Amino acid sequence: MNQENKKSVIIEIRAGTGGEEAALFSKDLFRMYLKYARAQNWREKILDSRPTELGGFKEIIFELKNGEVYSKMKYEAGVHRVQRVPKTEKSGRVHTSTATVAVLSTPKKAEIKIKPENLRIDFYRASGPGGQYVNRRETAVRILHLPTGLIVTSQVERSQLQNKENAMVILEARLLKRRLQEEEKKISKKRTTQSAWAKRAEKIRTYNFSQNRVTDHRVGKSWHNLEKILEGELDQVVRALQKNLEKSED
């Protein structure tokens, strides 16, 4: 196995079009990846989240490591679409919502060097539904990387130090992605499939509840066991993507 494919990753899931239903779908995707990761004996750590009143996520960022993580997760990057009747829909009408998934490689030590003087770090009270204890203390962290303008946050831990560490992990991964994108522009003819599928406008997969179907549009293949896939049984999908997409990277 290529060492690149064994790299740990940071997954960023953001609710797209569809309001609260998109946030609930983001939670479904997070749960799917978490169950899949545990079945693979990977380790996970939540780095940041923005929960909603109904239990969804506007955004959730987490790290997966200790295994062949990158090789199995890299093709998840892109826009995921869900078609179903939301729990909040009284008329029974099917809605279409989206969530965007980004897959970032976690940099190795010394791969990304950040000078302390290039950072502006602010602490603030964490926000979220339910008035959790974190709202009473300034434990949340916001870091601005002055040279690039990148902003990262973390509010999931109880201490400023832990949240700062989480935010730095996210910042390093985003800076690495930025550097790789700049390198790819210089050699655009050699862009990887991963980068192509990560474009926000590219709908890579549809989850159709009424037809119990998951369709990956890149390989033109469907699976009629949607509930099991959302319960983390992703192996069949991952294998199909690896078989069909890795050929185009060679």
C-alpha positions in Angstrom: 0.0 0.0 0.0 1.3 3.4 -1.0 2.3 5.4 2.1 0.2 8.3 0.8 -2.9 6.2 1.1 -2.1 5.4 4.8 -2.1 9.1 5.7 -4.7 10.2 8.3 -7.3 12.7 7.1 -9.5 15.5 8.3 -13.1 15.3 7.1 -15.1 18.5 6.9 -18.9 18.1 6.4 -21.0 21.3 5.8 -24.7 21.6 5.2 -25.5 22.9 1.8 -28.9 23.8 0.2 -31.9 22.7 2.1 -31.8 24.5 5.5 -32.4 22.3 8.5 -32.9 19.2 6.4 -29.4 19.8 5.0 -28.0 20.0 8.5 -29.8 16.7 9.5 -28.3 15.1 6.4 -24.8 16.3 7.4 -25.4 14.5 10.7 -26.4 11.3 8.8 -23.2 11.5 6.8 -21.1 12.1 9.9 -22.7 9.1 11.6 -22.1 6.9 8.4 -18.4 7.8 8.4 -18.1 7.3 12.1 -19.6 3.8 12.0 -17.5 2.9 8.9 -14.3 4.2 10.7 -15.0 2.1 13.8 -15.6 -1.0 11.7 -12.2 -0.4 10.2 -10.6 0.0 13.7 -9.6 3.6 12.9 -9.4 6.3 15.6 -11.6 9.3 15.4 -11.5 12.8 17.0 -14.0 15.6 16.6 -12.2 18.9 16.0 -15.1 21.3 15.7 -18.8 21.3 15.2 -21.8 23.7 14.7 -24.9 21.8 15.9 -28.4 23.0 15.2 -31.6 23.1 17.4 -33.0 20.0 15.7 -29.8 17.9 16.2 -28.2 18.4 12.8 -24.9 20.0 12.0 -24.2 23.2 10.0 -20.6 22.0 10.1 -18.6 19.2 11.7 -14.9 18.6 11.3 -13.2 15.4 12.5 -10.0 13.5 12.1 -9.6 9.8 11.2 -6.3 7.9 11.6 -4.5 4.7 12.3 -5.1 2.7 9.1 -5.5 2.9 5.3 -7.7 5.9 5.8 -6.8 8.1 2.9 -7.1 5.3 0.3 -10.6 4.6 1.4 -11.9 8.1 2.2 -10.3 10.3 -0.6 -13.2 9.8 -3.0 -15.8 11.0 -0.5 -14.9 14.6 -1.3 -17.6 16.5 -3.2 -21.3 17.3 -2.9 -23.6 14.6 -1.6 -27.4 14.9 -2.3 -30.3 13.5 -0.4 -33.9 13.1 -1.7 -36.4 12.3 1.0 -39.4 13.5 2.9 -38.1 15.6 5.9 -39.4 14.9 9.4 -40.5 18.5 9.4 -42.5 18.2 6.2 -46.3 17.8 6.9 -47.5 17.4 3.3 -45.3 14.4 2.6 -43.4 16.2 -0.2 -39.9 14.9 -1.2 -37.2 17.5 -0.7 -33.7 17.6 -2.2 -30.9 18.8 0.0 -27.1 18.7 -0.1 -24.0 18.6 2.0 -20.4 19.2 1.0 -17.7 16.8 2.1 -14.0 17.9 2.1 -11.2 15.4 2.6 -7.9 16.9 3.7 -4.6 15.0 4.3 -3.2 15.6 7.8 0.3 17.0 7.3 3.3 15.1 8.6 5.5 16.8 11.3 7.5 19.7 9.8 5.6 19.5 6.5 3.8 22.7 7.3 5.6 25.3 9.4 3.6 28.1 10.9 5.3 31.1 12.6 3.6 32.3 15.8 3.8 35.9 14.6 1.6 35.0 11.6 -1.3 34.1 13.9 -4.0 36.1 15.6 -5.7 34.0 18.2 -9.0 35.0 19.9 -11.0 33.3 22.6 -14.8 33.6 22.9 -17.8 31.8 24.4 -18.9 28.8 22.4 -22.3 28.9 20.7 -24.8 26.1 20.3 -28.3 25.0 21.1 -29.4 24.1 24.6 -27.2 26.5 26.6 -24.4 24.1 27.3 -21.9 24.8 30.0 -19.4 25.9 27.4 -21.4 29.0 26.8 -20.5 30.4 30.2 -16.7 30.4 29.6 -14.5 31.7 26.8 -13.2 28.3 25.8 -13.8 28.5 22.0 -10.9 29.5 19.8 -10.7 31.4 16.6 -7.3 31.5 14.7 -6.6 33.9 11.8 -3.6 33.0 9.6 -2.5 36.5 8.6 -0.5 35.7 5.4 -3.4 33.8 3.8 -6.5 35.1 5.6 -7.6 31.6 6.5 -9.8 31.4 9.7 -10.3 28.2 11.7 -12.3 27.7 14.9 -12.8 25.0 17.5 -15.3 24.9 20.4 -15.9 21.2 21.2 -13.5 20.9 24.1 -13.7 22.2 27.7 -10.4 24.1 27.7 -8.8 26.8 25.5 -5.7 24.8 25.1 -7.5 21.7 23.7 -9.5 23.8 21.4 -6.4 25.7 20.2 -4.7 22.4 19.5 -7.7 21.2 17.4 -7.8 24.5 15.5 -4.1 24.2 14.7 -4.6 20.7 13.3 -7.4 22.1 11.0 -5.3 25.1 10.0 -2.3 22.9 9.1 -4.4 20.6 6.9 -6.0 23.6 5.1 -2.6 25.2 4.5 -1.3 21.9 3.1 -4.3 21.6 0.8 -3.7 25.2 -0.3 -0.1 24.5 -1.1 -1.0 21.3 -3.1 -3.6 23.2 -5.1 -1.0 25.9 -6.0 1.4 23.1 -7.1 -1.4 21.5 -9.2 -2.0 24.8 -11.0 1.6 24.8 -12.1 1.2 21.2 -13.5 -2.5 21.3 -14.4 -2.2 18.4 -16.8 -1.4 16.1 -13.9 -4.2 17.0 -11.6 -5.5 14.1 -9.6 -9.0 12.7 -9.7 -9.4 13.6 -6.1 -9.0 17.3 -6.8 -11.5 17.1 -9.7 -14.2 15.5 -7.7 -13.7 17.9 -4.8 -15.2 20.8 -6.7 -18.2 22.1 -4.8 -20.5 22.2 -7.8 -19.9 18.5 -8.5 -22.7 16.3 -7.2 -20.9 13.0 -6.7 -23.6 10.9 -5.0 -27.4 10.8 -4.4 -29.2 9.1 -1.5 -32.8 8.5 -2.6 -34.9 7.3 0.3 -38.1 6.6 -1.6 -36.3 4.2 -3.9 -33.9 2.8 -1.2 -31.1 3.7 -3.6 -27.6 5.2 -3.4 -26.1 6.2 -6.7 -22.5 7.3 -7.3 -22.6 9.5 -10.4 -18.9 9.2 -11.2 -19.0 5.5 -11.8 -22.6 5.2 -12.8 -23.4 2.6 -10.2 -26.3 2.2 -7.8 -26.8 0.2 -4.6 -30.3 -0.7 -3.3 -29.5 -0.9 0.4 -29.5 2.7 1.5 -30.2 2.1 5.2 -27.2 -0.3 5.5 -24.9 2.1 3.7 -25.9 4.9 6.1 -25.2 2.5 9.0 -21.6 2.5 7.8 -21.6 -0.5 5.4 -19.5 1.5 2.9 -17.1 -1.2 1.7 -19.0 -2.0 -1.5 -19.1 1.7 -2.5 -15.4 2.2 -1.6 -14.3 -0.8 -3.6 -16.2 0.3 -6.7 -14.7 3.8 -6.5 -11.2 2.4 -6.0 -11.6 0.0 -8.9 -12.9 2.6 -11.3 -11.3 5.9 -10.3 -7.8 4.9 -9.3 -7.2 3.8 -12.9 -7.6 7.3 -14.1 -5.0 8.6 -11.6 -2.2 6.4 -13.1 
